Amino acid sequence: MNEALQYQLIKKCSTTKARLGKISTPHGEIETPIFMPVGTQATVKTMTSEELKEVGAQIILSNTYHLYLRPGHDLVEEAGGLHKFMNWDGPILTDSGGFQVFSLGDLRQISEEGVEFRSHLDGSKHFLSPERAIEIENALGADIIMAFDECPPYPCSHEYAKASLERTIRWAKRCQDAHHRSNQALFGIVQGGIYQDLREQSAREITALDFPGYAIGGLSVGEPKEIMHEVLDYTVPLLPENKPRYLMGVGAPQDLVEGVARGIDMFDCVLPSRVARNGTLFTSHGRVVIKNAQYARDFTPLDPECGCYTCRNYTKAYLRHLFKAEEILGLRLATIHNLHFLLDLMKKIRQAIQEDRFSQFSEEFLGKYGSR
Amino acid sequence: MNEALQYQLIKKCSTTKARLGKISTPHGEIETPIFMPVGTQATVKTMTSEELKEVGAQIILSNTYHLYLRPGHDLVEEAGGLHKFMNWDGPILTDSGGFQVFSLGDLRQISEEGVEFRSHLDGSKHFLSPERAIEIENALGADIIMAFDECPPYPCSHEYAKASLERTIRWAKRCQDAHHRSNQALFGIVQGGIYQDLREQSAREITALDFPGYAIGGLSVGEPKEIMHEVLDYTVPLLPENKPRYLMGVGAPQDLVEGVARGIDMFDCVLPSRVARNGTLFTSHGRVVIKNAQYARDFTPLDPECGCYTCRNYTKAYLRHLFKAEEILGLRLATIHNLHFLLDLMKKIRQAIQEDRFSQFSEEFLGKYGSR
């Protein structure tokens, strides 16, 4: 049993792989399946901690790469850790910075030792290795921290995907050795691209290292949805039942439903808050682009079925005005709505699993919202 | 007695012209002296209505020029008026649009009939007259509406200032004739630049029209502080004691204290929220520029004497990080702080007048904060 994290499997769906569970962390419990809002720079964009709680956030994610560069993990540690620095007393998960540095393209160079890269802020040179990533994550002090992995692009050859996953396994071992805080749970990551044999190899080797939780990485990077579903179909069953499973970087409403059906417990993505700031809003009948002229004199709430602060107090006409006038309140109200929508969706999913009607719920939701 | 507004003089300071009062409007009471946060485009930038109440806002101001152009006063009227449109159930004051169109410079042309101008948004041609301004303000539905006046620039010749104030008086009469809503109080505006004889003429002629309240316009437009104080010194005594007095466009902390001492009841200005968004913060010991390097590892609150949400929950180091990282939460926390600071200052001023120690309070405040 891990000191920093316990997973309790509460109930399994009788017709799908969906499961209800509970994760205990040093900063509180998380009901799963759950969506984690992303606070890249130690703030979930536009939101206060109180608002995050009001929309139903139980755990948030923050990015090691960004915090390392600014304000610096040493500063955050000096502030008393990330929870205290950003005034969020619930659970936090930090990624390892791997995904961000690999996304830098020409600005980074990979070796067995780690990755040399240039800052997107000022071009300064830096080096991230498994040991360095863990050192930074230890300093930030999140409840759940991720191993330093390589997330290969899509498409990617079998040869590259194999070499990459094997390095990721060696790096996972080095992360484990470097990790020294007993109040932080280190998760391993399954890679292997879209190749079944590689996903099998990766899952076998990573689970042999006995992490307290596992993520599935390298999906939602441009591949068709059918392929993502297929990879989940054969990968999730390779993970131990008594540990949480986290699908990284996935956050569209329909993808959450599809992921839960395949046995995923945790999700994160910037999508809901990013599209909110562009004026694209999730509703029970699909997406609404609030700047459209049809909403100019629409004095009804965005989603009459929604109980969020935005839908309780404002009309589509006012939201549209705020977006047309480029007012910050528009970004706030849209973010509140989209995060509430997703977190409420997860709550409904948990209730449906509890009452063993998840298949029916899933069908109804995808029918109304759309499956793409 | 005016149907839409009553002013009650509660107490006069024994050593200055400061006075404590209460204004009753269709949307509630306002304790004076008061500062009015500005919600230019039907939103006080970054703030929700609940946050405005939490920082102590009793009345807010919105701009006729901006709302007329976008989303349009007819749309706001169709929404049920400005209060309902923006979800603010307290008192609102709208200006007449005069100040904004005169600020357009080459984009506008003045005649006895009114002002032709081009929109700053799309260059389209528009015409504002006293009748049109009142028609728009009637549609917006604020509790207090302002007459359409000309605010001459500084410096300005005696000849121009005289011609302008005389037109403003004629326009005030036309506004009065055009105004037809009994639940909105129309205020007259004293102009006359920095010339004592013209301020006297303007005050005499505008008060003869018997408005339920009077504003002093044309100050804080570039003239030295001493001149502003001098104009207030001889203008305020010309206004009737039984009606509220509003100093337009003034909002620096020291100016509020100086204005109250000269008998002003109401103030408005974008300054506190605008400088907040630039990272300049009012504190009991003067201004703080939060981006300065000295705050990078300052883990204390912005102002230990302040009880606002920002100071209760966040450190200078975190605020600085948010501003360096250009995060919206930084703009929010800064706006909350500055508005709370000003509204709390007004509360302290009211308490000081109530306890007849305003002179002492004023001296102490200006000593700590600085008088410039």
Interface residues (C-beta under 8 A of the other chain):
Chain A: Q41 A42 T43 K45 T46 M47 T48 S49 R70 P71 L75 E78 A79 G80 F85 M86 N87 A296 R297 F299 Y309 N313 Y314 T315 A317 Y318 R320 H321 L322 K324 A325 E327 I328 L329 L331 R332
Chain B: Q41 A42 T43 K45 T46 M47 T48 S49 R70 P71 L75 E78 A79 G80 F85 M86 N87 A296 R297 F299 Y309 N313 Y314 T315 A317 Y318 R320 H321 L322 K324 A325 E327 I328 L329 L331 R332
